[in-house]
Amino acid sequence: MKHKHANRILSRRAHHRHALLSNLTSALLKYNSLITTEAKGKELRRFFEPLVTEAKKELTLARRRRLLAQLLHAEDLPRLQAIAAQVYTRPGGYLRLTKLPRTRTDGAKTVRVDIVTALPTK
């Protein structure tokens, strides 16, 4: 049975994995897109989207501290709030993963991770 096996390990210990996801989040907030492996991109989605959902709510002191605990740099919080303001009416799905060709060196699956700010069309 697969009890308590929800997250990808990414060949890292827990603190290193959290640092990796914080670094990817910081780069994503800075550049609005990045290229990474498919496993890291899918795990980044699980890490990033709850942060945006939390940033969409009223920013109390406790909520600000919770967000800062997840982010790498304090200057990432205003960027996160700006993105949350852009996607305020969107119910979820703030990241888009676009598959790219495999890497030439090790054949790893790669994806481009973009922040989706436009509303979905019907």
MMTF fields as JSON, N, C-alpha, C and O atoms, coordinates in Angstrom:
{
  "mmtfVersion": "1.0.0",
  "mmtfProducer": "UNKNOWN",
  "numBonds": 487,
  "numAtoms": 488,
  "numGroups": 122,
  "numChains": 1,
  "numModels": 1,
  "chainsPerModel": [1],
  "groupsPerChain": [122],
  "chainIdList": ["A"],
  "bondAtomList": [4, 2, 8, 6, 12, 10, 16, 14, 20, 18, 24, 22, 28, 26, 32, 30, 36, 34, 40, 38, 44, 42, 48, 46, 52, 50, 56, 54, 60, 58, 64, 62, 68, 66, 72, 70, 76, 74, 80, 78, 84, 82, 88, 86, 92, 90, 96, 94, 100, 98, 104, 102, 108, 106, 112, 110, 116, 114, 120, 118, 124, 122, 128, 126, 132, 130, 136, 134, 140, 138, 144, 142, 148, 146, 152, 150, 156, 154, 160, 158, 164, 162, 168, 166, 172, 170, 176, 174, 180, 178, 184, 182, 188, 186, 192, 190, 196, 194, 200, 198, 204, 202, 208, 206, 212, 210, 216, 214, 220, 218, 224, 222, 228, 226, 232, 230, 236, 234, 240, 238, 244, 242, 248, 246, 252, 250, 256, 254, 260, 258, 264, 262, 268, 266, 272, 270, 276, 274, 280, 278, 284, 282, 288, 286, 292, 290, 296, 294, 300, 298, 304, 302, 308, 306, 312, 310, 316, 314, 320, 318, 324, 322, 328, 326, 332, 330, 336, 334, 340, 338, 344, 342, 348, 346, 352, 350, 356, 354, 360, 358, 364, 362, 368, 366, 372, 370, 376, 374, 380, 378, 384, 382, 388, 386, 392, 390, 396, 394, 400, 398, 404, 402, 408, 406, 412, 410, 416, 414, 420, 418, 424, 422, 428, 426, 432, 430, 436, 434, 440, 438, 444, 442, 448, 446, 452, 450, 456, 454, 460, 458, 464, 462, 468, 466, 472, 470, 476, 474, 480, 478, 484, 482],
  "bondOrderList": [1, 1, 1, 1, 1, 1, 1, 1, 1, 1, 1, 1, 1, 1, 1, 1, 1, 1, 1, 1, 1, 1, 1, 1, 1, 1, 1, 1, 1, 1, 1, 1, 1, 1, 1, 1, 1, 1, 1, 1, 1, 1, 1, 1, 1, 1, 1, 1, 1, 1, 1, 1, 1, 1, 1, 1, 1, 1, 1, 1, 1, 1, 1, 1, 1, 1, 1, 1, 1, 1, 1, 1, 1, 1, 1, 1, 1, 1, 1, 1, 1, 1, 1, 1, 1, 1, 1, 1, 1, 1, 1, 1, 1, 1, 1, 1, 1, 1, 1, 1, 1, 1, 1, 1, 1, 1, 1, 1, 1, 1, 1, 1, 1, 1, 1, 1, 1, 1, 1, 1, 1],
  "groupList": [{"groupName": "MET", "atomNameList": ["N", "CA", "C", "O"], "elementList": ["N", "C", "C", "O"], "formalChargeList": [0, 0, 0, 0], "bondAtomList": [1, 0, 2, 1, 3, 2], "bondOrderList": [1, 1, 2], "singleLetterCode": "M", "chemCompType": "L-PEPTIDE LINKING"}, {"groupName": "LYS", "atomNameList": ["N", "CA", "C", "O"], "elementList": ["N", "C", "C", "O"], "formalChargeList": [0, 0, 0, 0], "bondAtomList": [1, 0, 2, 1, 3, 2], "bondOrderList": [1, 1, 2], "singleLetterCode": "K", "chemCompType": "L-PEPTIDE LINKING"}, {"groupName": "HIS", "atomNameList": ["N", "CA", "C", "O"], "elementList": ["N", "C", "C", "O"], "formalChargeList": [0, 0, 0, 0], "bondAtomList": [1, 0, 2, 1, 3, 2], "bondOrderList": [1, 1, 2], "singleLetterCode": "H", "chemCompType": "L-PEPTIDE LINKING"}, {"groupName": "ALA", "atomNameList": ["N", "CA", "C", "O"], "elementList": ["N", "C", "C", "O"], "formalChargeList": [0, 0, 0, 0], "bondAtomList": [1, 0, 2, 1, 3, 2], "bondOrderList": [1, 1, 2], "singleLetterCode": "A", "chemCompType": "L-PEPTIDE LINKING"}, {"groupName": "ASN", "atomNameList": ["N", "CA", "C", "O"], "elementList": ["N", "C", "C", "O"], "formalChargeList": [0, 0, 0, 0], "bondAtomList": [1, 0, 2, 1, 3, 2], "bondOrderList": [1, 1, 2], "singleLetterCode": "N", "chemCompType": "L-PEPTIDE LINKING"}, {"groupName": "ARG", "atomNameList": ["N", "CA", "C", "O"], "elementList": ["N", "C", "C", "O"], "formalChargeList": [0, 0, 0, 0], "bondAtomList": [1, 0, 2, 1, 3, 2], "bondOrderList": [1, 1, 2], "singleLetterCode": "R", "chemCompType": "L-PEPTIDE LINKING"}, {"groupName": "ILE", "atomNameList": ["N", "CA", "C", "O"], "elementList": ["N", "C", "C", "O"], "formalChargeList": [0, 0, 0, 0], "bondAtomList": [1, 0, 2, 1, 3, 2], "bondOrderList": [1, 1, 2], "singleLetterCode": "I", "chemCompType": "L-PEPTIDE LINKING"}, {"groupName": "LEU", "atomNameList": ["N", "CA", "C", "O"], "elementList": ["N", "C", "C", "O"], "formalChargeList": [0, 0, 0, 0], "bondAtomList": [1, 0, 2, 1, 3, 2], "bondOrderList": [1, 1, 2], "singleLetterCode": "L", "chemCompType": "L-PEPTIDE LINKING"}, {"groupName": "SER", "atomNameList": ["N", "CA", "C", "O"], "elementList": ["N", "C", "C", "O"], "formalChargeList": [0, 0, 0, 0], "bondAtomList": [1, 0, 2, 1, 3, 2], "bondOrderList": [1, 1, 2], "singleLetterCode": "S", "chemCompType": "L-PEPTIDE LINKING"}, {"groupName": "THR", "atomNameList": ["N", "CA", "C", "O"], "elementList": ["N", "C", "C", "O"], "formalChargeList": [0, 0, 0, 0], "bondAtomList": [1, 0, 2, 1, 3, 2], "bondOrderList": [1, 1, 2], "singleLetterCode": "T", "chemCompType": "L-PEPTIDE LINKING"}, {"groupName": "TYR", "atomNameList": ["N", "CA", "C", "O"], "elementList": ["N", "C", "C", "O"], "formalChargeList": [0, 0, 0, 0], "bondAtomList": [1, 0, 2, 1, 3, 2], "bondOrderList": [1, 1, 2], "singleLetterCode": "Y", "chemCompType": "L-PEPTIDE LINKING"}, {"groupName": "GLU", "atomNameList": ["N", "CA", "C", "O"], "elementList": ["N", "C", "C", "O"], "formalChargeList": [0, 0, 0, 0], "bondAtomList": [1, 0, 2, 1, 3, 2], "bondOrderList": [1, 1, 2], "singleLetterCode": "E", "chemCompType": "L-PEPTIDE LINKING"}, {"groupName": "GLY", "atomNameList": ["N", "CA", "C", "O"], "elementList": ["N", "C", "C", "O"], "formalChargeList": [0, 0, 0, 0], "bondAtomList": [1, 0, 2, 1, 3, 2], "bondOrderList": [1, 1, 2], "singleLetterCode": "G", "chemCompType": "PEPTIDE LINKING"}, {"groupName": "PHE", "atomNameList": ["N", "CA", "C", "O"], "elementList": ["N", "C", "C", "O"], "formalChargeList": [0, 0, 0, 0], "bondAtomList": [1, 0, 2, 1, 3, 2], "bondOrderList": [1, 1, 2], "singleLetterCode": "F", "chemCompType": "L-PEPTIDE LINKING"}, {"groupName": "PRO", "atomNameList": ["N", "CA", "C", "O"], "elementList": ["N", "C", "C", "O"], "formalChargeList": [0, 0, 0, 0], "bondAtomList": [1, 0, 2, 1, 3, 2], "bondOrderList": [1, 1, 2], "singleLetterCode": "P", "chemCompType": "L-PEPTIDE LINKING"}, {"groupName": "VAL", "atomNameList": ["N", "CA", "C", "O"], "elementList": ["N", "C", "C", "O"], "formalChargeList": [0, 0, 0, 0], "bondAtomList": [1, 0, 2, 1, 3, 2], "bondOrderList": [1, 1, 2], "singleLetterCode": "V", "chemCompType": "L-PEPTIDE LINKING"}, {"groupName": "GLN", "atomNameList": ["N", "CA", "C", "O"], "elementList": ["N", "C", "C", "O"], "formalChargeList": [0, 0, 0, 0], "bondAtomList": [1, 0, 2, 1, 3, 2], "bondOrderList": [1, 1, 2], "singleLetterCode": "Q", "chemCompType": "L-PEPTIDE LINKING"}, {"groupName": "ASP", "atomNameList": ["N", "CA", "C", "O"], "elementList": ["N", "C", "C", "O"], "formalChargeList": [0, 0, 0, 0], "bondAtomList": [1, 0, 2, 1, 3, 2], "bondOrderList": [1, 1, 2], "singleLetterCode": "D", "chemCompType": "L-PEPTIDE LINKING"}],
  "groupTypeList": [0, 1, 2, 1, 2, 3, 4, 5, 6, 7, 8, 5, 5, 3, 2, 2, 5, 2, 3, 7, 7, 8, 4, 7, 9, 8, 3, 7, 7, 1, 10, 4, 8, 7, 6, 9, 9, 11, 3, 1, 12, 1, 11, 7, 5, 5, 13, 13, 11, 14, 7, 15, 9, 11, 3, 1, 1, 11, 7, 9, 7, 3, 5, 5, 5, 5, 7, 7, 3, 16, 7, 7, 2, 3, 11, 17, 7, 14, 5, 7, 16, 3, 6, 3, 3, 16, 15, 10, 9, 5, 14, 12, 12, 10, 7, 5, 7, 9, 1, 7, 14, 5, 9, 5, 9, 17, 12, 3, 1, 9, 15, 5, 15, 17, 6, 15, 9, 3, 7, 14, 9, 1],
  "groupIdList": [1, 2, 3, 4, 5, 6, 7, 8, 9, 10, 11, 12, 13, 14, 15, 16, 17, 18, 19, 20, 21, 22, 23, 24, 25, 26, 27, 28, 29, 30, 31, 32, 33, 34, 35, 36, 37, 38, 39, 40, 41, 42, 43, 44, 45, 46, 47, 48, 49, 50, 51, 52, 53, 54, 55, 56, 57, 58, 59, 60, 61, 62, 63, 64, 65, 66, 67, 68, 69, 70, 71, 72, 73, 74, 75, 76, 77, 78, 79, 80, 81, 82, 83, 84, 85, 86, 87, 88, 89, 90, 91, 92, 93, 94, 95, 96, 97, 98, 99, 100, 101, 102, 103, 104, 105, 106, 107, 108, 109, 110, 111, 112, 113, 114, 115, 116, 117, 118, 119, 120, 121, 122],
  "secStructList": [7, 7, 6, 6, 7, 7, 1, 7, 7, 6, 6, 1, 7, 2, 2, 2, 2, 2, 2, 2, 2, 2, 2, 2, 2, 2, 2, 2, 2, 2, 2, 1, 3, 3, 3, 3, 3, 2, 2, 2, 2, 2, 2, 2, 2, 2, 2, 2, 2, 2, 2, 2, 2, 2, 2, 2, 1, 7, 7, 7, 2, 2, 2, 2, 2, 2, 2, 2, 2, 2, 1, 1, 7, 6, 6, 2, 2, 2, 2, 2, 2, 2, 2, 2, 2, 2, 6, 6, 6, 7, 7, 1, 7, 7, 3, 3, 3, 3, 3, 3, 7, 7, 7, 6, 6, 6, 7, 7, 7, 3, 3, 3, 3, 3, 3, 7, 7, 1, 7, 7, 7, 7],
  "xCoordList": [0.831, 0.0, 0.874, 1.988, 0.36, 1.117, 0.63, 0.144, 0.747, 0.354, 1.499, 2.657, 1.169, 2.119, 3.265, 4.407, 2.96, 3.958, 3.432, 3.341, 3.082, 2.398, 3.347, 3.003, 4.525, 5.422, 6.549, 6.873, 7.138, 8.316, 9.537, 9.65, 10.435, 11.619, 12.691, 13.427, 12.795, 13.748, 15.196, 16.062, 15.462, 16.812, 17.458, 18.655, 16.665, 17.17, 16.543, 15.461, 17.24, 16.676, 15.631, 15.521, 14.874, 13.726, 14.147, 13.522, 15.191, 15.591, 16.169, 15.972, 16.875, 17.423, 16.298, 16.35, 15.294, 14.145, 13.364, 12.943, 13.171, 12.466, 13.258, 12.678, 14.578, 15.423, 15.346, 15.301, 15.331, 15.221, 13.908, 13.904, 12.806, 11.504, 11.407, 10.772, 12.027, 12.06, 12.874, 12.488, 14.004, 14.822, 14.072, 14.112, 13.393, 12.614, 11.488, 11.209, 10.842, 9.78, 10.329, 9.703, 11.489, 12.11, 12.45, 12.218, 13.002, 13.331, 12.071, 12.053, 11.026, 9.768, 9.143, 8.613, 9.201, 8.658, 9.487, 8.952, 10.781, 11.654, 11.529, 11.492, 11.465, 11.509, 10.179, 10.074, 9.172, 7.843, 7.829, 6.75, 8.961, 9.007, 10.394, 11.363, 10.473, 11.758, 11.671, 10.582, 12.837, 12.91, 13.556, 14.624, 12.904, 13.394, 12.953, 12.327, 13.28, 12.843, 11.358, 10.779, 10.764, 9.32, 8.943, 7.942, 9.72, 9.409, 9.498, 8.642, 10.529, 10.659, 9.542, 9.038, 9.153, 8.065, 6.748, 5.999, 6.454, 5.207, 5.216, 4.18, 6.356, 6.44, 6.398, 5.868, 6.959, 6.896, 5.455, 5.093, 4.623, 3.21, 2.537, 1.743, 2.849, 2.264, 2.746, 2.057, 3.929, 4.505, 4.025, 3.737, 3.938, 3.69, 2.214, 1.882, 1.336, -0.078, -0.731, -1.526, -0.447, -0.995, -0.471, -1.173, 0.762, 1.286, 0.476, 0.16, 0.141, -0.649, -2.047, -2.579, -2.634, -3.968, -3.947, -4.877, -2.901, -2.768, -2.54, -3.055, -1.777, -1.491, -2.71, -2.766, -3.699, -4.916, -5.785, -6.6, -5.618, -6.428, -5.847, -4.762, -6.593, -6.134, -4.823, -4.704, -3.845, -2.511, -2.421, -2.124, -2.677, -2.507, -1.047, -0.279, -0.676, 0.711, 1.059, 2.149, 0.146, 0.401, 0.526, 1.395, -0.345, -0.284, 1.004, 1.618, 1.409, 2.674, 3.855, 4.745, 3.871, 4.967, 4.97, 6.035, 3.779, 3.705, 4.242, 4.951, 3.908, 4.399, 5.909, 6.61, 6.41, 7.848, 8.632, 9.786, 8.022, 8.692, 8.879, 9.832, 7.976, 8.071, 8.958, 9.571, 9.027, 9.801, 11.255, 11.588, 12.115, 13.545, 13.973, 14.772, 13.437, 13.813, 12.581, 11.478, 12.776, 11.658, 11.144, 9.969, 12.018, 11.57, 10.691, 10.129, 10.566, 9.668, 8.203, 7.317, 7.937, 6.553, 5.767, 4.632, 6.314, 5.541, 5.288, 4.239, 6.237, 6.03, 4.902, 4.071, 4.884, 3.828, 2.468, 1.472, 2.421, 1.176, 0.705, -0.496, 1.645, 1.281, 0.671, -0.314, 1.247, 0.695, -0.668, -1.59, -0.8, -2.087, -3.16, -4.32, -2.793, -3.761, -4.182, -5.333, -3.261, -3.583, -4.514, -5.353, -4.377, -5.162, -6.245, -6.666, -6.698, -7.626, -8.918, -9.434, -9.44, -10.706, -10.519, -11.497, -9.3, -9.023, -9.111, -8.514, -9.84, -10.025, -8.827, -8.787, -7.87, -6.693, -5.981, -6.373, -4.944, -4.202, -3.378, -3.533, -2.501, -1.731, -0.463, 0.166, -0.077, 1.124, 0.762, -0.174, 1.512, 1.355, 2.671, 3.733, 2.593, 3.765, 3.681, 2.738, 4.665, 4.728, 5.903, 7.04, 5.627, 6.687, 7.649, 7.244, 8.943, 10.016, 10.763, 10.543, 11.647, 12.425, 13.316, 13.677, 13.655, 14.547, 15.935, 16.331, 16.67, 18.024, 18.934, 18.709, 19.958, 20.857, 21.805, 22.245, 22.12, 23.132, 22.603, 23.176, 21.512, 21.018, 19.607, 19.07, 19.007, 17.683, 16.56, 15.505, 16.768, 15.738, 14.6, 14.834, 13.38, 12.223, 12.257, 12.442, 12.079, 12.113, 10.777, 10.048, 10.473, 9.256, 9.576, 10.534, 8.758, 8.806, 7.659, 6.517, 7.959, 6.952, 6.662, 7.559, 5.412, 4.982, 3.884, 3.086, 3.852, 2.764, 1.621, 1.818, 0.432, -0.741, -1.467, -1.903, -1.597, -2.287, -3.607, -4.455, -3.802, -5.05, -6.142, -5.855, -7.371, -8.498, -8.724, -8.481, -9.188, -9.457, -10.616, -11.594, -10.497, -11.568, -12.516, -12.1, -13.79, -14.794, -15.16, -15.994],
  "yCoordList": [-1.186, 0.0, 1.248, 1.236, 2.324, 3.572, 4.585, 5.652, 4.279, 5.238, 6.201, 5.793, 7.482, 8.547, 8.632, 8.886, 8.419, 8.58, 9.593, 9.293, 10.796, 11.762, 12.58, 12.912, 12.914, 13.826, 13.078, 11.946, 13.72, 13.171, 13.453, 14.524, 12.502, 12.645, 13.466, 14.207, 13.35, 14.093, 13.823, 14.673, 12.658, 12.244, 13.239, 13.511, 13.78, 14.771, 14.54, 13.965, 14.994, 14.973, 16.081, 16.927, 16.07, 16.98, 18.449, 19.253, 18.814, 20.224, 20.68, 21.824, 19.786, 20.117, 20.241, 21.106, 19.387, 19.434, 20.73, 21.353, 21.135, 22.393, 23.58, 24.517, 23.546, 24.621, 24.663, 25.744, 23.503, 23.435, 24.058, 24.86, 23.704, 24.242, 25.739, 26.472, 26.195, 27.633, 28.374, 29.46, 27.793, 28.405, 28.458, 29.472, 27.374, 27.364, 28.392, 29.062, 28.518, 29.51, 30.921, 31.771, 31.171, 32.488, 32.823, 33.944, 31.848, 32.076, 32.284, 33.109, 31.542, 31.677, 33.048, 33.657, 33.535, 34.856, 35.952, 36.993, 35.723, 36.732, 36.792, 37.882, 35.637, 35.596, 35.212, 35.261, 34.833, 34.438, 33.146, 32.695, 32.538, 31.225, 30.64, 31.367, 29.312, 28.638, 27.278, 26.771, 26.689, 25.356, 24.431, 24.73, 23.317, 22.364, 20.962, 20.787, 19.974, 18.618, 18.474, 19.266, 17.457, 17.264, 16.98, 17.503, 16.17, 15.837, 17.071, 17.275, 17.894, 19.115, 20.094, 20.774, 20.174, 21.068, 20.671, 21.525, 19.37, 18.902, 19.11, 19.422, 18.943, 19.167, 20.665, 21.069, 21.478, 22.932, 23.41, 24.328, 22.797, 23.163, 22.921, 23.745, 21.801, 21.486, 22.447, 22.666, 23.017, 23.947, 25.376, 26.1, 25.787, 27.18, 27.571, 28.655, 26.696, 27.069, 27.334, 28.269, 26.568, 26.956, 28.303, 29.006, 28.668, 29.981, 31.099, 32.095, 30.942, 31.96, 32.037, 33.127, 30.884, 30.87, 31.562, 32.293, 31.336, 31.99, 33.492, 34.28, 33.901, 35.323, 36.071, 37.295, 35.363, 36.013, 36.501, 37.406, 35.913, 36.295, 37.559, 38.011, 38.117, 39.314, 39.018, 37.994, 39.898, 39.65, 40.096, 41.256, 39.17, 39.439, 39.174, 38.678, 39.504, 39.298, 37.813, 37.427, 36.984, 35.548, 34.964, 34.129, 35.403, 34.899, 35.361, 34.603, 36.59, 37.106, 36.277, 35.949, 35.939, 35.139, 33.719, 33.148, 33.143, 31.806, 31.817, 30.896, 32.856, 32.963, 33.177, 32.57, 34.032, 34.29, 33.052, 32.886, 32.185, 30.953, 30.012, 29.233, 30.076, 29.219, 29.819, 29.085, 31.152, 31.819, 31.948, 31.929, 32.079, 32.157, 33.559, 33.731, 34.569, 35.96, 36.775, 36.493, 37.791, 38.65, 39.472, 39.838, 39.772, 40.569, 39.772, 40.339, 38.457, 37.653, 37.832, 37.552, 38.289, 38.426, 39.467, 39.182, 40.669, 41.602, 41.07, 41.342, 40.313, 39.706, 38.678, 38.601, 37.89, 36.899, 37.578, 37.099, 38.681, 39.414, 40.024, 40.083, 40.476, 41.037, 39.957, 40.207, 38.769, 37.664, 37.265, 36.986, 37.237, 36.889, 37.9, 37.529, 39.166, 40.184, 39.984, 40.246, 39.52, 39.294, 38.101, 38.101, 37.097, 35.857, 35.756, 34.655, 36.888, 36.893, 36.14, 35.433, 36.281, 35.625, 34.204, 33.479, 33.805, 32.456, 31.46, 31.701, 30.345, 29.413, 28.519, 27.882, 28.458, 27.614, 27.398, 27.976, 26.58, 26.322, 27.514, 28.024, 27.967, 29.176, 28.908, 29.851, 27.653, 27.31, 26.478, 25.679, 26.674, 25.87, 25.149, 25.771, 23.836, 23.036, 22.644, 21.974, 23.063, 22.739, 21.799, 22.125, 20.64, 19.659, 20.121, 20.671, 19.876, 20.2, 18.912, 17.883, 18.964, 17.75, 17.329, 18.138, 16.063, 15.55, 16.164, 16.599, 16.193, 16.726, 15.778, 14.568, 16.328, 15.506, 14.684, 13.608, 15.185, 14.509, 13.255, 12.177, 13.389, 12.234, 11.806, 10.856, 12.486, 12.096, 12.411, 11.779, 13.388, 13.736, 14.498, 15.313, 14.227, 14.956, 16.371, 16.567, 17.355, 18.74, 19.412, 19.009, 20.433, 21.215, 22.691, 23.055, 23.531, 24.97, 25.269, 24.894, 25.941, 26.304, 27.788, 28.618, 28.128, 29.508, 29.834, 28.972, 31.089, 31.567, 31.999, 32.806, 31.469, 31.775, 32.93, 32.811, 34.047, 35.198, 35.486, 36.174, 34.976, 35.243, 34.281, 33.163, 34.724, 33.88, 32.84, 33.115, 31.646, 30.645, 31.065, 31.652, 30.761, 31.084, 29.914, 28.759, 30.206, 29.143, 28.846, 27.976],
  "zCoordList": [0.0, 0.0, 0.0, 0.524, -0.592, -0.692, 0.335, -0.038, 1.584, 2.607, 2.857, 2.957, 2.957, 3.266, 2.269, 2.65, 0.989, -0.071, -1.077, -2.268, -0.609, -1.457, -2.319, -3.453, -1.82, -2.52, -3.211, -2.851, -4.201, -4.856, -3.989, -3.392, -3.925, -3.084, -3.799, -3.147, -5.122, -5.95, -5.553, -5.756, -4.993, -4.579, -3.62, -3.712, -2.703, -1.747, -0.383, -0.269, 0.645, 1.991, 2.097, 1.209, 3.175, 3.299, 3.277, 2.586, 4.017, 4.063, 2.719, 2.31, 2.041, 0.725, -0.308, -1.183, -0.206, -1.106, -0.912, -1.887, 0.327, 0.606, 0.068, -0.48, 0.223, -0.304, -1.829, -2.416, -2.471, -3.923, -4.389, -5.324, -3.757, -4.151, -3.867, -4.625, -2.788, -2.507, -3.557, -3.99, -3.971, -5.018, -6.348, -7.045, -6.696, -7.936, -7.88, -8.874, -6.723, -6.552, -6.702, -7.336, -6.123, -6.224, -7.668, -8.122, -8.392, -9.801, -10.629, -11.543, -10.314, -11.044, -10.804, -11.733, -9.575, -9.276, -9.935, -10.315, -10.069, -10.652, -12.175, -12.747, -12.836, -14.292, -14.949, -16.175, -14.176, -14.653, -15.453, -15.839, -15.718, -16.335, -16.113, -15.896, -16.172, -16.043, -16.702, -16.971, -16.96, -17.556, -16.533, -15.998, -16.268, -15.276, -15.691, -16.736, -14.875, -15.191, -14.883, -14.14, -15.464, -15.309, -13.854, -13.365, -13.168, -11.779, -10.885, -10.023, -11.083, -10.291, -10.614, -9.72, -11.869, -12.258, -11.637, -11.161, -11.637, -11.037, -9.53, -8.943, -8.908, -7.467, -7.146, -6.111, -8.036, -7.861, -7.891, -7.155, -8.74, -8.798, -7.449, -6.994, -6.811, -5.496, -4.414, -3.418, -4.614, -3.632, -3.87, -2.918, -5.148, -5.509, -5.434, -4.955, -5.904, -5.999, -4.646, -4.555, -3.586, -2.281, -1.776, -1.05, -2.158, -1.77, -2.422, -1.771, -3.69, -4.384, -3.777, -3.568, -3.497, -2.893, -1.532, -1.189, -0.769, 0.537, 0.372, 1.165, -0.645, -0.871, -1.375, -1.258, -1.939, -2.418, -1.261, -1.438, -0.091, 1.066, 1.696, 1.332, 2.647, 3.34, 4.057, 4.73, 3.92, 4.454, 5.91, 6.199, 6.815, 8.238, 8.593, 7.768, 9.805, 10.234, 10.253, 9.83, 10.737, 10.796, 9.391, 9.139, 8.475, 7.098, 6.421, 5.669, 6.683, 6.123, 6.605, 5.82, 7.879, 8.427, 7.871, 7.637, 7.658, 7.055, 5.633, 5.227, 4.877, 3.505, 3.484, 2.675, 4.363, 4.408, 4.837, 4.442, 5.638, 6.04, 4.855, 4.827, 3.874, 2.694, 1.605, 0.83, 1.544, 0.501, 0.904, 2.089, -0.087, 0.161, 0.561, 1.482, -0.138, 0.099, 0.46, -0.009, 1.298, 1.69, 0.515, 0.487, -0.469, -1.617, -2.578, -3.515, -2.355, -3.178, -2.79, -3.597, -1.582, -1.122, -1.92, -2.301, -2.196, -3.04, -4.444, -5.028, -4.994, -6.316, -6.259, -7.164, -5.181, -5.006, -4.854, -5.397, -4.124, -3.964, -5.284, -5.546, -6.117, -7.418, -8.305, -8.999, -8.285, -9.069, -8.521, -9.288, -7.191, -6.588, -6.964, -7.146, -7.082, -7.497, -8.949, -9.299, -9.801, -11.206, -11.387, -12.288, -10.549, -10.701, -9.636, -9.282, -9.125, -8.0, -8.299, -7.433, -9.496, -9.833, -10.345, -10.526, -10.575, -11.08, -9.924, -8.875, -10.083, -8.966, -8.668, -7.616, -9.554, -9.337, -10.652, -11.666, -10.659, -11.885, -12.298, -13.408, -11.419, -11.668, -12.475, -12.955, -12.632, -13.388, -14.603, -14.569, -15.676, -16.887, -17.135, -17.18, -17.294, -17.612, -19.085, -19.506, -19.854, -21.274, -21.493, -21.152, -22.058, -22.255, -23.349, -24.373, -23.096, -24.026, -24.363, -23.725, -25.364, -25.674, -24.508, -23.653, -24.499, -23.455, -23.597, -24.678, -22.478, -22.52, -23.289, -23.303, -23.926, -24.73, -23.866, -24.272, -22.68, -21.861, -21.183, -21.335, -20.435, -19.681, -20.076, -19.506, -21.033, -21.502, -20.542, -20.596, -19.654, -18.682, -19.363, -20.256, -18.936, -19.454, -18.903, -17.702, -19.77, -19.328, -19.619, -20.526, -18.844, -19.016, -18.832, -18.15, -19.452, -19.189, -18.242, -18.505, -17.146, -16.151, -16.31, -16.16, -16.614, -16.794, -15.803, -15.434, -15.376, -14.528, -15.432, -16.34, -15.193, -16.002, -15.325, -14.18, -16.036, -15.453, -16.138, -15.57, -17.352, -18.071, -17.597, -17.17, -17.677, -17.321, -18.415, -19.59, -18.039, -19.067, -19.966, -19.502, -21.245, -22.18, -22.296, -22.199, -22.503, -22.582, -24.008, -24.262]
}
